[in-house]
Amino acid sequence: MKVSKFGGTSVASAEQIRKVAAIVSSDPSRKIIVVSAPGKRFSEDEKVTDLLIRLADATLNNEDYEAELKEVVSRYEQIATELGLSDEITQSIENDLRGRLAAGYSDQSLFIDSIKASGEDNNAKLIAAYFTHIGMPAQYMCPKKAGLLVNDRPERVRALTEGYNKLAQLREVPGIIVFPGFFGFTKDGTLRTFNRGGSDITGSIVAAAVDAELYENFTDVDSVFAANPNIVDNPMAIKELTYREMRELAYAGFSVFHDEALMPAFLKSIPVCIKNTNNPSAPGTFIVKDRDHSNRPVIGIASDSGFSTLFVDKYLMNQEIGFGRKLLQILEDEEIPFEHTPSGIDNISVIIRSKFLNEENSERIVRRVKEELEADEVRLRTTDYSMVVLVGEGMRFTTGLAARAATAIAESGANIQMINQGSSEVSLVFGIDKKDEKIALKSLYKEFFSLIMI
């Protein structure tokens, strides 16, 4: 049995949903289908989720939201009409949205979650109706009924494995199950959404719970590539990589697969395949537990921007017990996660996502570090900073790889601000100025992939 997830571009229009139906009907083992909300139909288009956020904002601002509501409903109406479905499905979608809006918003965050989740929920109902309409036995499955449990606030939303036993019963449900992605329910029935792009997470959770033989993630590209094709011309397609390699690449900017989605599949050793809805015959990229890395130490190169650096210097820091804990406690008090902590004997840098910083908490962090840790020097560099990451299970067995990478970056003209290698040695991270991100990535790709046959 396979669990197949179809992303926003794969279900953005009637034409795309017909492709989904053809893919599902071509393989009887594709029993559980997880779907996103309708995405962009063309580059200038808007995702339904963005339309729903605008609808929620208008409601919270006590504005007349009829125009925003009509815009959302009309997207579904166009899809339903072109698929030959009756007006009944469009009316049910409008009624569902009006019901969510009328429920009120004593808690604004949960209200927004409810409105956003309607994108996936209503699309799943529409797609199930279409499957049935063309003779494919199918049913919509509500995550609450199915048992997709998530934790309570204030923690970041995550699935609870205690719900897996009930989810496992989906194996016994006859016909095709169309399951909405992106959200689950707490034990008391409160709807909570995963992070943006969380339909990948839903698919992985369901695949793990039903012990699927394969989790297919259909998107709009043939495979995962060794570098961003928007930066590097015709980058090499990756046929196979490990869970850890994909996690590192997704974290560092590969948007083809949500980085949190790997954990459920990883824990059950369920292989994942990234495939293209528009070209389903392409083999895609398999994500597996182990691979032969003897002939390719670096599997991919990724880059991401939007980082800041907190630099702290104190003489004899290395002899002060608890210094690192106290420093990170200050960030925890500010509810700020950290990314990397490269250090020397008397100094340490903490890499932080810039989106978590503002003028107020930045000043407070610097002041507290100076006063509470009695640091000699504290600097918070909030100008845009990029991370370029080399990823590969075989890197730890390859002599001179770091030197080759550093030389390639230097030859591009970029200045290396920071180097960090995780203890697993699956990734090697270089911090550089954002303006140098593209030229550094191109130079690294040339160094490690230019001589490799595609």
N, C-alpha and C positions, 0 to 999 in steps of 0.2 A: 504494500500500500504506500502511495506517495501523498505527501501534502504539497500542494502547489500554491504559491502566493503570487498574485498579480499586482504590480505597482500602479501608481496613478496614471502614467502614460498608457499603460496596457488596458485601462478601463475608462479612458477619457471620452470616448465617443462610441456610437453604435458600431462603426466600422471596427474599432478595436475589440469591442465585446464579442463581435462575431468571430474574430480571430481566437479569442479566449475559448469560446465554445468549441471551435474546431480542434484546438489543442487538447482540451479536456476529453472530448469524444474520441480522439485518436488513441487514447491509452486508458483502458478500463481501470488501471491501478490508481489513476488520479481521482481519488475519492473525496478528499477534503480540499476545498478551494478557499483560500483566504484572499480577500480583496481590499484594496484601498479605496479612498474617495476618488471621484474623477479628477484627473490631473490636467495638465496643459494639453490642448489639442494642437497648438502651434506655439512658436517661441514667445509671441507677445500676449498669449492667452493668460488667464488667471486660473489657479487651482480652485476647486470648490472649497477646500479647507480655508483658503484666504477669503473667499466670499463669506463663509460662515463666521470667520473671526470679525469681519466687518459688520455682519448682522448682529453679532453679540455685542460689539462695541456700541452700535447705535442704540440697542436696547438698554445697555447700562447707562448711557448718557441721556436716557429719557427722550430720545428722538423718535420721530416717525420712522419705523423700520420697514414699511411696506415695500418700498423700492428695492431694498436689499433682500428681502424675503422673496420677492418676485424673481430677482436675478438668479437666486439659488434654484428655485423651483423650475424656472425655465430651462436650466441646464439639464435637469432630469427629464423634463417634458420632451425636449428635443431628442434625447437618447431613446426614450420610450417610444416616441412616435416613429422614429426611423427603424426601430426594431419590430414595429408592428404590434406593440402592446396596447391594450385599452387605456382609456383615460383613468381607469380605476387606480392604477399604480401611482400615477402622478398625484391624484387627489389624496391618496393615503400618505404620500411623502409630505405634501403640504400640511395635512392634518397633524402628522407627527411633529413637524417643525413648530407649528402653532401651539401644540401641546407643550413642547419644551419651553417655548418663550413664555407661555402663560403660567408655567410652574413657579415663576418668580426667581429672585436672585438674592436671597439672604446671605448666601456665600458666593461672591462673584467668581472666585476661581473654579468652584464646582459647576457653576452655571456655564462658564465658558467651555469647560470640559464637555458638558452635555451637548452644547450646540456644535462643537467641533466633531464630536463622535458621531453625530447624525450623518456626516458625510459618508463614512464607511458603512454605517448601519443601513442607511437607505439604499446605498448602491448595492449592498449584498441582497437586499430584498428584490431590487429591480433585476439583478442578474439571475437570481433564482427563478424569478417569474419568467424571464426570457428562456432559460434552459428548459423549463417545463413547457413553454409555448412551442418550442421546436422539437418536442418529444424526448428530451433528456430528463429522466426522473431526478428531480432536485428539490431541495428544501433549504430555506433560510434557517440558520441556527443562531439564536441569541447567545452571546457569551455568558450571560447570567445563568440561563438555563443549562448551558453546557458545563459550567463550573469553572470558568476562568477567573480565579480569585486573585486579587491584588491586595497589597498592604494598605494600612490606614495612613493618613497624614500625621505628622508633617514630613515624613521621609519621602524621598523621591520614589515614584511609583515603580513597583517591581512585582512580578508574579510570585504567588505562593505555591510551592510545590505540593502542598496538601490538597490543592484542587486537581492535581493530576489524575487521581483515581477516578474521579467523575468524568474528566475529559477523556480518559481512556475508553469510556463506553461509546464514544463516537464511532469506534471501529465497528460496532454492531448495528449502527443506524443504516437502514437500506437506502440505496440511491446516492446521489451526489449531495454533499453538504457544502453550502456556501456560507462562509464564516466571515463576519466583518473584522477587520484588523483594527489596531490602534488603541483599544480600550478593554478594560475588565471591570469587575465589581468587587468591592470590599465585602467582608462577611455580613455587614449590616445593609448591603444592597446599594451602596453609594458608587456611582460611576466615576472612574478615574481614567485619564488617558496616559499612555506612555509618551515618551519624548517624541518630538516631530519625526516622522519617518518610522513610527513604532509599529506599523503593520508587519514589518520584517520580524519584529519581536514576537508578535502574535503567532505568525507562521511557525517560528522556531519552537515556541512553547507547545503548540498543538502537535507538531511533529514529534517532539520529545514525549509528550503525554501518551500518544497513541503508538509509540515505538515504530515510527514510519521507517521504511527501508531507504527513503530518500526525501529530502526537503528541497523542492525546486523553487527558486526565486526568479520569477520572470520579470524582466525589465525592458529597457529599450536599447541595450547594447549586446553584442554577440558574446562578450566575455569580459573578464577583468583584464585590464592592460597593465603592462609593466610600468607605465608612467601616464600621466594625464594627457590624453590625446588633444586637449585644447592647448597644450604647451609644446609637446613633442610630436613631430609629424610621424604618423603611422607607427606607434609604439607596438612592441611585441605583445601578442596575446598570451596570457598565462593559461596553460591547460590545467594545472593542478597546483594547489598550495595548501598549507596546513591552516588549522584553526588559528594558531598563534600568529602566523604571518598575515592572515586576513584581518585579524583584530588590530594588528599594528598599522596596516595600510588604511583600514577604515578610520581608525583614530586620527591618522595624519592627513586625512582629506579625501580618501577614496569614497565618494558618495554613492557608489553602486550598491552598497550593502550597509545597513545600520550596524555600528560596531557593537552595540549591546545584544544584538540578535544572535550572536554566536554561542553564548553561554549555554542555553538549554540544549542545543544540538551537540555542543562539545561534551557536556556531561553524559549524554547518552551515546556518544560516538556515532551520531547520525550524519552521514555525508550530505553536503549541501551542494547544489548545482545552480550556478548563475546562468540563466538562459535568456534569449531574446524573443519576445512575443511576436515581433515582426519577421523573425527568421528562426523559427523553432527547430529547424533541421540542423542548425549549427551546434557543435558539441558543447559549447559553453565552457565554463570554468568550474572545476570540482574543488570543493574545500573538504579536506580529509584530515584524519588524525596524524598520519605520517606520509612522507613522500621521499623519493630518492633525490637528495640535494647534492650529490657528488659532482655533477657537471654544471651546477649553477648555484653558487653560494648566495648571490643576490637575486631575489625573485621579483622585487619591485622597488620603485623609488616614489615617494610621496612628498607632498609639501602642503603646509597650511600656515596661514597668517593669523594675526589678531592676538599676539602674546605680549605680555609685559614681564619685566624682570625686577624682582626685589633683591638688591645686593646688600649684604650685611658683612661688615668687617669688624673683627675684634681680636686683639692680640691675645694669644694663648686660648683661643676658642676651643681648640681640640682637647684641652685639659679640663674644660668646664662641664661637669656632669649635668645633663638635662638641657643643654642649650638648644639643641634642635627641637626637642619636644616643646619647650617654651615658645620658640619661634612659630612653630606650626600651630600651637594653641591659640596664638593671636589671630592667625588666619581662620581657625575654626570658630573663634568667637564672632568673627565677621561673616561667617557662613560662606567662606571662599575656599574652594578646592584648589590643590596645586597639581602641576603637571610633572615637573622635574626638579631635582635639587642637586645640581653639580656643586662640588665644594672643594676647598683647599684646607690647609691646616688652620688658617686664621680667618677664613671667609667662606661664605656660602651664598649661592644664588638660588632663589625660588622662582620658577617659571609659572606664571599665572595667566589664565585666559583673561584678556583685557575686558571682556564683556561683564566680568564680575566686579570691576573697579569703577569708581566714580571719584569726583574731587573730594567728597566728604570722607569716604572710608579710606582713600589713599593717604590723606593727611593724618588720619587717626592711626593707621598702621605704622607709618614712619615714626610718628611721635611715640607710640607705645614701644616699638622696638628699641628706640634710643633710650627711653626712660627705664623700661622694665628689664631690658637685657644689657643695659649700659654699654651699647655698641659704640665703637670708635667712629664708624661711618655707616650711614644707611642711605641708600638711593633707590628710588622706585622709578624705573624707566617705563613710562606708559606709551611711548611712541611705538608704532606698529613694528612688530618683530615677527619673523617667520622661522618655522622649523622645517628643515629638509631631512627626511628620514630614509635611510637605506634599510631594507627588510630582507631577511633570509635566514632560514634555519642553518644553512651551511657556513655562515660568516665566521662562527667561532672556530671553525676548523681551517680557516684560510689565512695564511701568513701574509702580512703586508696590506691587507684590505683597507684598514683605516688610513694608511699612508696614501694609497691610491686615491681614496675619496677626498682627502684633504688637498692633495695636489690638484685634482680635477676642479675643486671649488676655487682654489687659488688661481688657477689658469683662467677661470671665467672672469676674474676681476673682483669677485665677491670677498668680503672680509669675514672670517669666522669669528663670531662673538662667543660661542659656547659649543662644547662637545660633550655629549653624554651617551654612555652605552649601558643598557640595562644589564642586570646580573645574568639574565638568560642568554645574552648576546645575540638575540634574534633581531635587534634593531640597533642602529647607530644614528644618533641625532646630532644635527649641526644647526646651531642658532645663527641666523644671518639677518641683515636688514631686509625688510620687505621688498625694497626696490631691486634687490639682487636675486630674489627668489627664482624667477624664471630662468635666468642665465645660468644659475648654479644647478638647477635641475637638469637643464639641457646638457650641461657639461658632464654631470654624473651619469646621465643616460648613455652618452657617447662613450664614456670610459668603461662601463660595465655591460653594455648591450650591443654596441655597434658591430661587433664581430660575431655575434650570435645569429645563427640562421633562424628565421621565423618558421 
